[in-house]
Amino acid sequence: MEIMSPQNTRVKEWASLQEKKHRDKTSKYIIEGIHLVQEALFAEADVECLAFDLDTGMPSELKPLLQSVQGMEVIGVSAAVIAKCSSTGTPQPVFAIVRKEQQGLEAILAKQDSWVMVLDGVQDPGNVGTIIRSADAAGADGVILGKGCADLYNPKTIRSTMGSMFHLPVVEGDLSAILPQARERGALLVSTSLTGTDSCYTHDFHGSQWLLIGSEGQGISPQTAAHVDKSIIIPMAGRAESLNAAMAATILLFEGMRQRGFN
């Protein structure tokens, strides 16, 4: 199948997925570029259709994967269609429409010695995506996005994950409901604070622990802070006032990874 006109009804539907209201309404989102599409196919995500630029042809990296995917429509499109559906100034030669899948909160809660990153009000899509990528790299069991966080399916968030969103559960939900469940399952809820009683390098990261990171400007909300069991500090030798959310989360994740036995 081929679609050449950017005014085509389906193309308009695809392009509308750049907006959150349309992603929420349709329970679909758009991913752009060879790497992200490749990761989605490797992870057996629920890909509805894959569109590629007819001028450049199907990317060679994706050809071997197409035979094993069932129920996915493959559509050749014009450069004008690619441009209409792209969120960047330099459109990628391929994009895919993916159906949102049921999120895996129960699987995270049921995990023994769960190692989870929790974000509270982190609004920057780049930071949210980077933290998901760091959590993946550090072997975390999942990421929880509380209210006020950037949308997981925002194109900027998706690009920043570099495909890690397909490697581990990422759950969007209400922390006031989720955190008590985690504590009931034995998780220690740990946040960062400039008044923390323990350094992240002396804190013991063994056992079930959920790490809470708040927004750069406000930190975690008072409602979320009420659930915290312990606050720790990231010591700094220089004069910087603070670290951004992604940097702070990454430091905690990799110190935890070191302590938890990665060699």
N, C-alpha and C positions, 0 to 999 in steps of 0.2 A: 504494500500500500504506500502511496505517496500523497503528501499534502504540500502544495506550493504557495498558497495564499495565506498571508498573516491574518486575513479577515475571516478565515474559516472558523466555524463555531467551536470546534475542538481546540483550535489554537488559542482562541480567546479564553476558553476554560483553563487551559494549561497556564497561560500567562497570568490569570487571576490568582493562581496559587502563590504568587509573590506576596499576597496580602493575607494576613492572619485570619480575617473573617471568612475568607473563602476556604482556607485550609481547615478551619474548624467546621464549616458547613459541610464540606465534602469528605472530611476525614482522609484527605490526601495531601501530599506535599511533593515538591519538585527538587530533584538533585541534578547538579550540572557537572560535567567533566568526566573524563575517562576513569580517573581514579575512584571517585565516589560511586559511579555506576558499577565499576568492577567490584568494589567492596560490598555494595548492596547485593549483587548477584552471588558473590562468594558466600554471603551470610544467609542466602535464601530469603531475603526480604520479599514482601508481597508487592512485586513490581507489576504495575498494570500495563505500562507500555514504555518502550524505549524508542526515542527519536534520534536519528542521526542525519548529519548534513550530507545531502546527495552529492555535493560538489567534491567532498573529500572522501566519501565512502565510509563504510563501517570500520571503526578503528580495529586494527589487527589484534589488540589486546583483548577485545571483547568477543571476537568471533568464536573462539573455542568454548566460551561459556554459554552461547546461545542455544546450543543443542540440548543442554541439560535442563533448561528452564521451561516449565510447563505453563501454558496459559498466558504468556506475556506477548503482547502485540508489538511487532517491530515495524516502525514507520520511517520511511525516508522523507525528509523535509528540505525546504529551500533555506538558503542563508537568511532570508528575510524572516522566516518562521523562527529560526534559531535566535535571531536578534530580538524578536518580540518576546520570547519566553525567557530571555536571559536577565539575570540581576546584575551583571557586570558590564563594564565598557568594552571588554574583549571577550565576546561570547565563546564558549567551548563548543566543539563540534558534535557533542552528544549530550542529551539529557534524558531523564527518566521520570515518570510519574509513579509514586509509591503510595500504597495505601497504608495508613497508620495501623499499627498492630496493637493488640491488647498489651498493656504494660505489665511488667513482671514484679509487682511489689511483693506478692506473697512468696515468690521464689527468693527474693532478697531477705525477707524476714525469716524465712525457714533455714537460711544458710547458717551452718555452725561456724562460730568465730567470725561472723560477718565483718567485712572491712568496707565501709561505705562512706562516700562523700556526700554531704548535704549542703545545698545552696539556699540561702535565705535572702531574697531581694537583690540578687546579682543581676543587674539590668543590662550590662554590656554583652551583646551576643558573642563578641570575640573572646571575652573572658569565660563565658559559660562554655563555649566550644573548646577552648584550651584546657579548661579544668576536666572536661569529659575525656579529652585526649590524654591528659596526665593520669587520670584515674585508670584508664585502660593500660597505660604503660606501667603503672605501679602495681597492677594486678588486683585492683579493687573489685569488689563483687557487684557494685552498682553505684549509680548517682541519683540522688533525689533532688528535684527542682521544686522548691516551694513557691508560693504565690509571690508575685512581684519579680520573678526571674524572667530573663529574656526567653522568648518562645524557642523551644527545642528545634522547631521546624522552620525558624527564620533562616533564609538562605545564608546569612552571615554566620549564624551559629553552626549550621551544617558544614560550611566550608572550614570553619575553625576546628571542627572535630577531626578533620582529615580521614573520615571513615570510621573513627572509633565509636561513633554512635551505634554502629552495627555490631560491635564486639562485646558489649556488656549492657545490662538492663539500665535504661534511663527512664525514670518515672517522674511525671509531673503530678503534684498533689498538695494536699493541705497538711502542713507540718504539725499543726495542732492535733491532728488525728493520727498521723503516721509516727511521730516521735514517741508517744506513750506506748504504742505497739512494739516499737523497737526495744524500749526499756523493759517491757514485760517479757521479751524474749532474751533478756540478759545483756543487752548492749549498753556500753558506757557512752554517754553523749558528751563529746569534748568540743569546746570552741576555743578560738584564739582571743586573747585580750591583752592590752598593754599592762593590765594589772594582774596578769596570770600568776599563779602561785608556783608554777613549775615551767621549766624550759622545755621546748619540744624535743631537746636532745637528752633530757633526763627523764621525761615522761615515758612510762612503759606502754608501748603500743600493742602488746600482746592481748589476745582474747578478742571478744566481739566489741568493736569500737566504731562509732559513727562520728565523723569529723564535720563540724558545722562551720561554714564560712559565710559571712554576711557581706553586705554591699561595702564598697570602698569608703563611702562617705559616712554611713550610719552604723555599720557593723550589723550584727544580728538584731532582730527586733526584740522589744521587751517580752512579747508573747513567746517567742522562741527561746529567749534566754532563760525563761522560767523553767524550761525542761532540761537545761544543761546541768550535767553532773560535775564537770571540772573545766576550768579555763587554764590554758597554757599560753606561754609567750614565745614568740620567735625572736631570739636575741639578735641585735644588730650592733656592729662595731662602729659604723659610720654615723653620719648626721641625718640620714633620711628619716622622715617622720614615720613613714609606714610603707608597706608593700601593697601592690594591687592584689585583688582577690585571686587571680590566677597564679601569681608568684607565690603567695602565702599557701594556697592549697597544694601546689606542687611540692614545696618544701616539706609540708606535713606528710604528704603521700609517700615521698621517697625516703624520708626518715623512718616512717612506719614500715615500708617495704624492707629496708635494711634490717630493722629489728626483728621483723617477722620471718627472717631466714633466707632472704634472697642472696645467692652467691654468684 
